[in-house]
């Protein structure tokens, strides 16, 4: 997960701040943010959590999720299967 989070923090540096917490050390905060599984990405605004993404995901999946949440066009590369 770490390489994907690092790429996201660079890609979205102008729009958001990426913060990592250790849920074992920050139990109260994890409960406040409704973290029920690890890894969990939580998008926050000034009012609190607005969206959660749970599970191991790649950079493209995180980008699609963020783009939906922050109303940006999906700029992740398309892959043919």
N, C-alpha and C positions, 0 to 999 in steps of 0.2 A: 504493500500500500504506500509506503514512504516515497518511492520514486514518482508515483502518480500524484500524490499530494504536493510534492515539490514542483512538478510541472504545472499543476493547477495554480499554485501560489504565484508563479511567474506570469502565467497567461492572464490571470485575473487581478493582477496587482493593483490596477487602477480602480477596480470595482469593489474589492473586498479584501479583508485581512484573514489569513489562515492562521488558526491557533490550534495547537495540539495539546490535549490534556491526557493524563494517565488516570483512567477511571478508578483504578485501585487506590490511588492517592487522593483523588478528588471525588469521593463518593457522594458527598452532598450535591456538588455541582452536576454530576452525572444524573442524579435523581431529578434535580430541577429541570434538566434538559430532556428528561424522559428517555435516556439512553438505556435500551433494553438488550442490546447485543453489541458485540465488538467485531469488526470496526463499525462505527457509526459516524456519519458526517451530519452535522447540524448546521443549518443556515439560520442565522439570527438577524433580526433588525433591532431597532431601538426599543421595541416592545417585547421581544423574546424570540423563542424558536418559531420559525415559519415553515420549516420543512426538514425531514430526516431522510437520509439515504443509508440503509443498513446492509452490511455485507461487503465482501471483497469485490471491488469493482475496478475497472481500468480507467485510464485518463479520459477516453472518449465517453464512457458512460457518465463519469462525473461531469464532464463538460455539457452533455445533453441535459442532465438534471439541473445544473446551474443555469443554463440558458433558459430553460422553462421557468425557473424561479425568478430570474432577474430580467425576464422579457427581452432577451437578446436573440438574434437569429442564431441558429445552430451553425457554428463555424468549425465543427470537428470534421476531420477527413472522413469521406465515405469509403467503406470497404465493400468490395464485391465478394459474395460467397458462392 
